[in-house]
């Protein structure tokens, strides 16, 4: 997704079974990173690099 596009509507669970939606971040920039499995070396390295650069 390009940086200029708005995210699609979604609902995501948070701890304690509450829900979060894009409206909860209105007015803020939001980065969504999806990693299939941290059990693979590529995904693990990707996550580490993302966190280091963030």
C-alpha positions in Angstrom: 0.0 0.0 0.0 1.4 3.4 -0.9 2.1 5.9 1.8 -0.6 8.2 0.5 -3.4 5.7 0.6 -5.9 5.4 3.5 -6.1 2.0 5.2 -9.1 -0.2 4.5 -11.5 -0.5 7.4 -10.5 -3.2 9.8 -11.1 -4.4 13.4 -8.2 -5.9 15.3 -8.3 -7.4 18.8 -6.2 -5.8 21.6 -5.3 -7.4 24.9 -8.3 -8.2 27.1 -10.6 -8.7 24.1 -11.2 -5.0 23.3 -11.1 -4.0 19.7 -9.2 -1.3 17.7 -10.2 0.2 14.4 -8.6 2.8 12.1 -10.8 5.5 13.7 -8.9 5.0 16.9 -5.8 6.5 15.1 -7.6 9.3 13.4 -5.2 12.2 12.7 -2.1 10.0 13.3 0.1 8.1 11.0 -0.2 4.4 11.4 2.3 1.7 10.3 1.0 -1.8 9.9 3.6 -4.5 9.7 2.6 -8.1 9.0 4.9 -11.0 9.7 3.8 -14.5 8.8 6.1 -16.3 11.3 8.9 -15.3 13.5 10.1 -18.9 13.4 11.7 -18.2 10.0 15.0 -16.4 9.6 13.8 -14.0 7.0 10.7 -12.9 9.0 12.8 -12.6 12.2 15.5 -10.5 10.5 12.8 -8.3 8.8 11.1 -7.7 12.2 14.4 -6.8 13.9 15.4 -4.4 11.1 12.0 -2.8 11.2 12.2 -2.2 15.0 15.8 -1.0 14.7 14.9 1.6 12.0 11.6 2.6 13.6 
